[in-house]
């Protein structure tokens, strides 16, 4: 590593500080995205279970329309007699 002047060291310190701040922001955003994805998957699973319960009890024509592009594949419905 080459010898840095006082001014270069000050500039480098500022750049490294901004780099650490950007990394911290990225890590915080990544953690938030992971948590949001976990909540989304949990809600999607609850919706699918509730929807399947309604279909089993009252038939699919009495349940809200299943929008596969929004909800994913329809859950399998096993009717117990």
N, C-alpha and C positions, 0 to 999 in steps of 0.2 A: 504494500500500500504506500502510496506517495505521501510525502509530507504536506499537510494542509495548512493553509494560512488561517489566521484567526477568523477572518470573514467567511472562508469556506467552511470551517468547522461550525460556525453559527448557522450558516445556510443549511448545511447537512443536518444539524440538530433539528431545525424547523421542519425540514422535509420528512425526517424520520418520525417526528411527532405527528405530522399530518397523515403519514402512512399508517401509524398505529391507530389513529382515530378512525380512519377509513376501515381498517381491519376490524375494529371493535364494532363499528356500525354494521358492517357486513355480518359479523357473527350474531349480533342482536337480531337483525332482520332474518337471518337463517333460522334462528331458534323460534322466532315468531311464526315463520312460515311452517315449520315442522309442527308447532302446536296447532296452528289453524288447520293443517292437513289432518291431524289426529282428530280434532273436533268434527271436521267435515265427514271423515270416514265413520266416526261414531254416530253422527246424526243420520247419515245415509243408511247405516245398518239398522238403527231404530226405526226409521221410516219403512224400510223393507219388511221388518218384522211386524210392525203394526199393520201395514198394507196387507200382508199375507194373512194375518189374523182376521181382518175384515173380509177378505175374499173367502176364507174358509167358513166363516160364520154366515155371510150374507150373499156370497157370489160376486164374481168379478164385475158384473154389470152395476152393482151397487157401490163399488169402490171407485176412488178417483182413477182417472186414466193414468196408466203407467207410461211415463215418458222416458224411454230407454236412454236417450242422449243426455238426459239430466240425472236419472237415477241409477243408470247401469242396467245390467241384465235383470230381467224379472226373476224374483225368487221362485224357487220351485214350491208348489203348493201341494201338500199331501193332505188329502181329506181323510180324516179318521171317522169311521162309522161306528 
